């Protein structure tokens, strides 16, 4: 009998191993079916628990955390260590950080638990997600001596140092870590790029990111996406968003079925919003191209583009095409919700409800399903079907949403205000934000708030009001009131920074300067303090007040003395002020100091360009200075690896110098060199200086009556497809009409 029992246990163990094998093979959905079939048998409790443990693991791997929480709610397993671990994993997958953390910490505190190290890592990740960075860093540090978790912990700790602006801490860990896998080495490379980025070494960061994108073998997909976003962020900081969007567009173009298309298109949309005249060319091309799911996402974001441009009928057609596409995915559910909201705004309530029903069939996440239900009930209400709307709203109130359930069961609890603020935050962070809904929750929360709710609610109110695009004066008043009432809040520096930015945007430079200086005094020991001091100087520099430029020089000098990442940028700004004050020799001395220092390439290029500009300006009194400027611009343009906007700027300014020297032919050749080399495959497109050079080249040709050649230049500018293409097209048309240049 004993032998038979052993054989039976061995046989069952083999069954579990066979059923769960697909988890390790990357197809947990198969394991789900097999394990569920085993669970449906009338198993002894010991075997039942063994199957439940593997089933929970399979559910997490198959991204079904809600099912895991239901499965492990059973009292027979709920308090077992492995059940606590998988419940924590499920909460983490649902972004319920606060509920996952205590479970991870219980396991991490048990020195004999096999889950101790992964639980400690999980606890650190939860602390990081909750914004408790110092605590997270301590836990990652504890794992650095665990050989199985050392590198992963060092990578995460490095990310934290980068997020907090601690360049020295990040550099130390990057030098200490010894990654063994290719994926870990690639991730370390991404972090090195991010480190260069926070130190404003933009070209070095771009080189690291682009190197990884050129040789991606062995890199985790998340590292490649981080590299794409890193290049884009560097270009944004260099104030070239048109190059930033090119980087994302090129990646999407090469990977039409990339699993992170939702993130890539969302970032691309942010870049388009930041540009004065973004181009829709790539979105239009992808809409016409059959590759999926890129075509579906292109329709979605082109519809957004058209809504911002006021072309609602075109947007409706794009949304309609998207709705009828064959792609059915959770990622498309937000697009259908946006389409439904669009129809609600146009009072097409029945159509909106039908679209929301389609969205339900795309298997949306629970949070999206709540939005679908709420918007559907709202559409019923606006359609004056009050009975149906009332029933739908009541069903939402009885739903499993944590905030809705809390408010329903404990309507008089003092913590209801905190739940209402949480609902307001969910509405505000939705895509697109539901600002009116957020306002309503904040109004209710303000009726009898706890101290925590009052602080969070007042903080959120600032961003809700700003996002509505309304009265900036009201946003300023809200920010001032927050600082008066919650001066010691951890949100205070961020609010004061927003207040300073608003003053700066309104050209109220005196108040902006005051706020920036206050931030600098209160956060002197971190990168935020340095940044605030720098912008206080920028505010003084822009002010019309007496002695404001002198004050700006003093503030920039304080930035330099802090010896931080902005010190050489501050020196360059001081040089600009000296130029404004008519002191070109003092400005040249400051630029020379930067050029002889350990400043990054971008600061040195700015200094070199500024030095050339001074000699150009001095050319009116001494024509020999034009040649001095040319030599400097040649030096700036000579580095073939430098960003194209610096090279093109240098060549353009060299052309202006040559024109001043009456060397028109050489000036024309210099301007044309920018047009000629713009199409090189190893160069990114840059249109600002491209257009300036092109229009100047065409002007020189027109002045010499070279009509056909001028027309050829305008054709190039028209074909570039940028913000001045229409201007070039109009000039080309006029030139052809005036000089009879039309051909067959």
C-alpha positions, 0 to 999 in steps of 0.5 A: 500500500505504501508503494502504491501511494508513492507511485500515485504521488509520483504520477500526480507530480508528473501530471502537474509538471506536464500541465505547468510546463508551458509556463516556462515555454512562454505560453502560460495560456496552455498551462491555464487550461491544463491546470484548471482541468486538474483542479476540476477533479475531486483532489485531496487537499494537499494535491489541490493546493499544489495545483492552485499554486501552479495555477496562480503562477500561470495566471500571473504569467498570462496577465490575469491578476484579477483571477489570481486574487479570486483564486487565492482568496480561498481560506485554505491557501490565503495565508500560505507564503507562496499564496502571499507572494502571488497575491502580491504579484497580482496587486503589483500587476494591477498597480495596487502598490499599497496592497502589494507592499505589506505582503512583500514585506511580510515575506522579506522579513522571514529569513527562512522563506524561499521568497525572501529575496524576490519579495524584498525586490518586489517591496523595493519596486512598490516603494519606488512606485509609491514615491518612497524612493529613499526606502526603495533604495535601502532595500535595493542596497540590501540585495546588492550582496545577493548573487542572484539579485545583485545586478538587477538591484544595482540596475534599479538603484541606478535608475533611482539615482538618475530619477533623483538627479544623483549623478555621482551615485548612479555613476558609482553603481554603473562602475561597480556592477558586473552584469553577466547577461547581454540583456543586463549589459544593454540595460546598463548602457541605456542607464549610462545614456540616461546619466549623460542626459541628466548631466546635459551631455546631450550629444554623448547621450544620443550617441549611446542610445543610437549605438544600442539601436544600431546593434540591438542584439540581446537587448530587452525590448524595454531597453530598446524603447528606453533608447528611442525615448532617450534620443527623443528626450535629448532632442527635446532638451536641445529644442529640436522637437522636429528631430525628436518626433523623427526618431519615434517615427522611424522606429514605428516605421521599422516596427509596425507590429511592435508590442509597445506601439501604444507607448510609442504613439502616445509619446509621438502625440506629446511631441506633436503637441509641443511643436508649433506646426507639426507634420501629419505626413507620417500618420497619413502614410501609415493610415494608407499602409496595410500593416497592422496594428500600426494602421489602427494606431495611426488612425487613432492618433491622426483623429486626435490630430484632426480634432486639435485642428478643428477638422471633426468630420475627418476625425469622425471618419478615421474613428469610424474606420478604426472601429470597423478594423479587424484589430481587437485588442485591449490597447484599442479600447481607449480609442473607442472610448475617445470616439464615444466621448467625441460622439457625446460631445456632438450629441450623438448619444445612441451612436456613442452607446453603440461604440461603447458596446464595441469597446466592451468586446475588446476585453478592456481592463477593469479600470477601462470597463468602469470608464465605459460603464460611466460614459454609457450611463452619462450618455443615457442621462444626456439622451433623457433616458433617466430611468436607464441612466439611474439604474446604470449609475446605481450599478456602478456604485455597487461595483467592485471599484475600491473607491466606489465600494468604500463611498457606498458602504461608509458614506459618513466615514471621514476618509470618504474625502480621501477616496473622492480625491482618489477618484478625482485623480483617476479622472484627471489621469485618464486619457484624455483627462476627464476634467469636469468629473475630476472637479466634481469629485474635488468639490465633494471632497472639499465639503469635509476633508481630512488633512490629507485629502485637503492637501492632495485635493488642493494640489490636484486642483492646480493641475486640473485648472491648468489643464482646462486651458482657462484663466492662468490668473486662477491657477496662480491664485490656487498655487499661492493659496496652496503654498500659504496653507500647505507650506511644509507639504512635500508637494510645495517645491513642485507647486512653487516651481509651477507658480514660477513657471506661470509668472515667467510665461506671463512675462511677470519676470520679477515675481518669477525671479522671486519664486525661483530664488525661494526654491533655490534657497529651500532646496539648495542641496539638490538639482531642483535648487540649481535649476531654480537658481538658473531660471531665477537668473533667466527671469532677471535677465528677461526683466526690464527692471533697473540693474536686472542684468547685473542681478542675473550675472550674480545669480548665474555666478552662484550657479557656477560656484555650485559646480553642478550640471548647469555651471557652464550653461550659466557661463554662456548665459553670462556671456549673452548678458555681456553682449547685451551690455555692449561688452563683447570683449568680456563676453569673449573671455567668458566663452573662452573660459567655457571652451578651455573647460571640461564643459560638455560638447553642447555647452562648448558648441554654444560658446563657439557659436556665440564667439563667432556671432560676436565677430560677425556683429563686430564686422560692421566696424572692422570687416576683417572680423567677418573672416574671423567669424568664418574661421570659427563657423568652419570649426563648428561645422567641421565635426561630422559627428556633431548634431546636424542643427549645429552644423547647418547653423554654422554653415548658414552663418558662414554664408551670411559672412561671405555675403557681407564680404561680397562673395555672393557665389561662395555664399550661395554655395555654402547655403546650398551645401545645407540643402545638398547634405540634408538627404544623407542617410546617416543624417537626421532631418533638420528643417529650421536652418534648412529653410533659412538656407534655402530661402537665402539661396533662392533670394541670391539667385533671384537677385541675379535673375537666375529664375530657373535655378531659384525655382529649383531651390523652391521645389526642394523646399516645397518637397521637404514637407515642413512648416514653410513648404507652403510658403515655398510653394507660393513663391514657386508659383509666383516665380513661374507666373512672372517669368513664364517658367511653366514646362510641359 
